[in-house]
Amino acid sequence: MTDTDLFRPLKVGVTTIANRLAMAPMTRSRATADGLVTDAMATYYRQRAGAGLIVTEATQTSLRAQSYPTTPGIHNAEQAESWRRVTEAVHDEGGAIYLQLFHGGRTGDPSMRGGLDAHAPSAVAAPGQTYTPDGLVDNPVPQAMTGDDIRATLREFADAARLAISAGFDGVQLHGANGYLPQQFLCRQANVRTDEWGGDTRGRIRFTVEAMRAIAEAVGAERASLRISPATTVQGIDEADTEELYSAMLAELAGDGYAFLDVIEQPGRRELTAQLRELWPGVFVLNPHRDAEPLPPHEAVADGLSSGADVVALGAAWLANPDLLRRIARGGPYNEPDGSTYYGGDERGYLDYPPLEG
């Protein structure tokens, strides 16, 4: 990879980004209990505004959408206004920022949602346990969504997108990855419906397609993006028909003019990445994962760009290296992230990673 590759500008939706390095969304659980953004969060994003594109941490679109403690929201005016300090900070530094719209579906304990039960495609619990302020608890059995519930959830995505744009974001991203609500609709084990929201491939992709179109109608397709994680197995997801599902989904969405598609690559699935790249005519953002062991950031970026991605998104490397763009251009060195400070806490492991000297 040359500096020319890394620093080529690119039109992404309504925005031209300065370089081909993105900061991937990462939950940090440092919002207030009622989902408001803090000054520390604004500083955190400002420190990392050297990314050509930032996608924020997952941000719930309703109280029922919340899955984890102290995550930010975007379902009322107060929450939207609290995000403005983040968008202004990033724009002041010359960066671009999208807000990730999140609905956890069957994940998360009712205590995370003011006692509300989870809504999901079907009454099928996710395997394993989930986080609460009091420790791990078993994932509960969710309520199967009615048709009215589904349509209300789609409206919530659209309303949240409008609030995000009003707060100054360059665009929004539907979190369709990592086993949350849109991907639960894709998965036969999580979605056992036989109506128009389940069953065959067309039924199972419908929720994601309709969510993207609701968001696009609200704020414009050029301000909307989608994140997917084909072939993941997290949180009980089993996509035995991955190629069929995503081929059908991208065939539906590819002509709508969205800002970008963001793909989380699974280890050993570079062939699948190539298939998706061929199916997507627009900007293609890749979180590369060719091997079980992650590559150094500069090698990961070179690998991603050489595979046909327009932009490469990295996660934990940004967490520990606020000046990651500069470090990649130099080939390192890199700070190592402290996993014990990933979720919740104070400024330690959040704002205090040292910049590169010299």
C-alpha positions in Angstrom: 0.0 0.0 0.0 1.2 3.5 -0.8 0.3 6.8 0.8 -1.5 7.5 -2.5 -3.8 4.5 -1.9 -4.6 5.5 1.7 -5.1 9.2 1.1 -7.3 9.1 -2.1 -10.5 11.1 -1.4 -13.8 9.4 -2.1 -17.4 10.6 -2.5 -19.5 8.7 0.0 -23.1 9.6 -0.2 -23.3 13.4 0.1 -19.9 13.7 1.6 -16.3 13.5 0.2 -14.1 11.7 2.7 -10.4 12.6 2.9 -8.9 9.0 3.1 -9.8 5.3 2.7 -9.6 4.4 6.4 -12.8 4.1 8.5 -13.4 3.7 12.2 -15.8 0.8 12.6 -18.6 1.0 15.1 -17.7 -0.1 18.6 -19.9 -0.3 21.7 -18.2 1.4 24.6 -21.1 1.8 27.1 -20.3 5.3 28.4 -23.5 7.1 27.8 -25.8 8.2 30.7 -28.4 5.8 32.0 -31.1 7.5 29.9 -29.0 7.3 26.7 -27.5 10.7 26.5 -24.1 11.4 25.0 -21.5 12.8 27.4 -18.6 15.3 26.9 -16.2 12.4 27.2 -17.8 10.7 24.2 -17.4 13.9 22.2 -13.7 14.0 23.1 -13.4 10.3 22.2 -14.7 10.8 18.7 -12.8 14.1 18.2 -9.5 12.3 19.0 -10.3 9.8 16.2 -11.5 12.2 13.6 -8.5 11.5 11.4 -10.5 8.6 10.0 -11.9 9.4 6.6 -15.2 8.0 7.9 -16.4 7.3 11.5 -19.5 5.1 12.2 -20.6 5.5 15.7 -21.3 2.9 18.3 -24.6 1.1 18.1 -27.4 3.5 19.1 -30.8 2.2 20.0 -33.8 3.5 18.1 -36.3 2.9 20.9 -36.3 1.9 24.6 -37.3 -1.6 23.5 -34.3 -1.7 21.1 -31.8 -1.4 23.9 -29.7 -4.5 24.8 -26.9 -3.3 27.0 -26.2 -0.9 29.9 -25.4 2.8 29.3 -25.6 2.7 25.5 -26.7 5.8 23.7 -30.1 6.4 22.2 -31.6 8.3 19.2 -35.3 8.1 20.0 -36.1 11.5 21.4 -35.1 15.1 20.9 -32.9 15.3 24.0 -30.8 12.3 22.9 -30.4 13.8 19.4 -29.3 17.2 20.8 -26.8 15.5 23.0 -25.2 13.9 19.9 -24.7 17.3 18.3 -21.5 17.9 20.4 -20.1 14.7 18.7 -20.9 15.7 15.1 -19.6 19.2 15.7 -16.4 17.9 17.2 -15.7 15.5 14.3 -16.6 18.1 11.6 -14.4 20.7 13.3 -11.5 18.2 12.7 -12.5 17.7 9.1 -14.0 14.2 9.5 -17.2 12.6 8.4 -19.5 10.7 10.8 -22.5 8.3 10.4 -24.7 7.2 13.3 -25.4 3.5 13.6 -29.1 2.6 14.2 -29.5 -0.4 16.4 -32.3 -2.7 17.5 -31.1 -5.7 19.6 -34.2 -7.8 19.0 -34.1 -10.9 21.2 -30.8 -9.9 22.9 -30.7 -8.2 26.3 -32.5 -8.6 29.6 -35.8 -6.7 30.2 -33.9 -4.7 32.9 -32.1 -3.0 30.0 -35.4 -1.8 28.6 -37.3 -0.5 31.7 -38.9 -4.0 32.1 -40.1 -4.3 28.5 -39.9 -7.8 27.0 -37.7 -8.3 23.9 -39.3 -8.2 20.5 -38.0 -10.6 17.9 -39.2 -12.4 14.7 -40.2 -15.5 16.8 -40.4 -16.6 20.4 -36.9 -18.2 20.3 -34.3 -17.3 22.8 -30.7 -16.6 21.8 -28.3 -19.1 23.3 -26.1 -18.2 26.2 -26.2 -15.2 28.5 -26.4 -11.5 28.3 -24.9 -8.5 30.2 -26.7 -6.5 32.9 -25.3 -4.2 35.6 -25.7 -7.0 38.0 -23.8 -9.5 35.9 -24.6 -12.2 33.3 -28.1 -13.6 33.0 -29.6 -16.2 30.7 -31.1 -14.7 27.5 -34.9 -14.6 27.9 -37.5 -15.9 25.5 -38.7 -12.9 23.4 -42.1 -12.0 22.3 -42.8 -12.8 18.6 -43.5 -9.5 16.8 -46.9 -9.0 15.3 -47.2 -7.4 11.9 -48.1 -4.1 13.6 -45.0 -4.5 15.8 -42.8 -4.9 12.8 -44.3 -1.9 11.0 -43.9 0.2 14.2 -40.2 -0.8 14.4 -39.7 0.2 10.8 -41.2 3.6 11.6 -38.8 3.9 14.6 -35.8 3.4 12.3 -37.1 6.1 10.0 -37.8 8.5 12.9 -34.4 7.8 14.4 -32.7 8.5 11.1 -34.4 11.9 10.9 -33.3 12.7 14.4 -29.7 11.8 13.5 -29.6 14.0 10.5 -31.1 16.8 12.6 -28.2 16.4 15.0 -25.7 17.0 12.2 -24.7 13.5 11.1 -23.6 13.0 7.5 -25.7 9.9 7.4 -26.9 6.8 9.2 -26.2 3.1 9.1 -28.6 0.2 9.7 -26.9 -2.3 12.0 -27.8 -5.5 10.1 -25.0 -7.6 11.6 -23.8 -9.5 14.6 -27.0 -11.3 15.4 -29.2 -8.4 16.1 -32.8 -7.8 14.9 -32.3 -7.6 11.1 -30.1 -10.6 11.1 -32.5 -12.5 13.4 -35.0 -12.2 10.6 -32.5 -13.7 8.2 -31.8 -16.8 10.4 -34.1 -19.8 10.1 -33.4 -20.8 13.7 -34.4 -17.3 15.0 -37.2 -16.7 12.5 -39.7 -19.6 12.3 -42.4 -17.4 10.9 -44.5 -18.6 7.9 -46.0 -15.2 7.0 -44.5 -12.6 4.6 -41.7 -11.8 7.2 -40.3 -15.3 7.2 -40.3 -18.7 5.4 -38.5 -18.5 2.1 -35.5 -16.2 1.2 -37.7 -13.4 0.0 -39.6 -13.4 3.3 -36.5 -13.5 5.5 -34.7 -10.6 3.7 -37.9 -8.5 3.7 -37.3 -6.8 7.1 -33.8 -5.5 6.2 -35.0 -4.4 2.8 -38.0 -2.6 4.2 -35.9 -1.0 7.0 -33.4 0.4 4.5 -36.2 1.8 2.3 -37.9 3.3 5.3 -34.7 5.0 6.3 -34.1 6.2 2.7 -37.5 7.6 2.5 -36.9 9.5 5.7 -33.5 11.0 4.9 -32.5 10.0 1.4 -30.8 6.9 0.2 -27.5 8.9 -0.2 -27.4 9.3 3.6 -28.2 5.6 4.3 -25.9 2.7 4.6 -26.1 -1.0 5.7 -23.7 -3.1 7.8 -23.8 -6.9 7.4 -21.9 -9.9 8.7 -22.6 -12.7 6.3 -21.8 -16.2 7.7 -21.3 -15.1 11.2 -22.3 -17.5 14.0 -22.5 -15.0 16.9 -25.5 -15.1 19.2 -26.9 -18.2 17.7 -27.0 -17.1 14.1 -26.8 -19.9 11.5 -27.0 -18.9 7.9 -26.6 -22.1 6.0 -27.9 -20.4 2.9 -25.7 -17.3 3.2 -24.9 -16.9 -0.5 -28.6 -17.2 -1.5 -29.7 -14.8 1.3 -27.2 -12.0 0.6 -27.4 -12.3 -3.2 -31.1 -11.8 -3.0 -30.8 -9.0 -0.5 -28.2 -7.1 -2.5 -30.2 -7.6 -5.7 -33.1 -5.8 -4.0 -31.0 -3.0 -2.6 -28.2 -2.5 -5.1 -30.1 -0.1 -7.4 -31.5 2.2 -4.6 -28.5 4.5 -4.5 -27.3 4.0 -0.9 -24.2 5.7 0.4 -22.3 2.4 1.1 -22.4 -1.2 2.1 -20.3 -2.2 5.1 -19.2 -5.8 5.3 -17.7 -7.6 8.3 -15.7 -10.4 6.8 -15.5 -13.7 8.6 -12.2 -15.7 8.8 -11.6 -17.7 5.7 -14.5 -16.2 3.7 -12.6 -14.0 1.2 -14.4 -15.7 -1.7 -17.7 -14.6 -0.2 -16.4 -11.1 0.1 -15.4 -11.1 -3.6 -19.0 -12.3 -4.5 -20.5 -9.5 -2.5 -18.2 -6.9 -4.0 -19.3 -8.1 -7.5 -22.9 -7.7 -6.5 -22.6 -4.2 -5.0 -22.2 -1.4 -7.5 -21.6 1.4 -5.0 -19.1 2.2 -2.3 -17.9 -1.0 -0.6 -16.5 -0.7 3.0 -14.7 -3.8 4.3 -13.8 -4.8 7.8 -11.2 -7.4 6.7 -10.6 -10.7 8.5 -8.8 -13.0 6.1 -7.2 -15.1 8.8 -7.9 -16.3 12.3 -5.1 -14.1 13.5 -5.6 -10.4 12.7 -3.0 -8.6 10.6 -1.2 -5.5 11.8 -3.3 -2.5 10.9 -1.2 -1.3 7.9 -1.3 -4.8 6.5 -5.0 -5.2 7.1 -5.6 -1.9 5.2 -3.4 -2.9 2.3 -5.1 -6.4 2.2 -8.6 -4.8 2.2 -7.9 -2.3 -0.5 -6.2 -4.9 -2.7 -9.3 -7.1 -2.4 -11.5 -4.5 -4.1 -12.8 -2.5 -1.1 -13.1 1.2 -1.5 -12.6 1.8 2.2 -11.2 -0.4 5.0 -12.8 -0.2 8.4 -10.9 -1.2 11.6 -12.2 -1.4 15.1 -10.0 -2.2 18.1 -7.0 -0.6 16.4 -8.8 2.8 16.5 -9.8 2.2 20.1 -6.2 2.1 21.2 -4.7 4.4 18.6 -6.5 7.7 18.2 -3.9 8.7 15.6 -4.3 5.5 13.7 -4.1 7.1 10.3 -0.7 8.5 11.0 0.5 5.2 12.5 -0.7 3.2 9.5 1.1 5.6 7.1 4.3 4.9 9.1 3.7 1.2 9.4 3.4 1.4 13.2 4.1 1.1 16.0 0.7 0.6 17.6 -0.7 0.7 21.2 -2.4 -2.5 22.3 -6.0 -2.1 23.5 -6.9 -2.9 27.1 -9.8 -5.3 27.0 -10.8 -4.7 30.6 -11.8 -1.1 29.7 -13.8 -1.8 26.6 -17.3 -1.5 28.1 -18.2 1.1 30.7 -15.9 2.9 33.2 -14.2 6.3 33.1 -11.6 7.9 30.9 -9.0 5.1 31.5 -8.8 3.0 28.4 -11.1 5.5 26.6 -9.4 8.9 26.3 -5.9 8.3 27.6 -4.2 6.2 24.9 -1.0 8.1 24.0 -0.4 9.6 20.5 2.6 8.8 18.4 5.6 10.9 19.3 7.6 12.8 16.8 
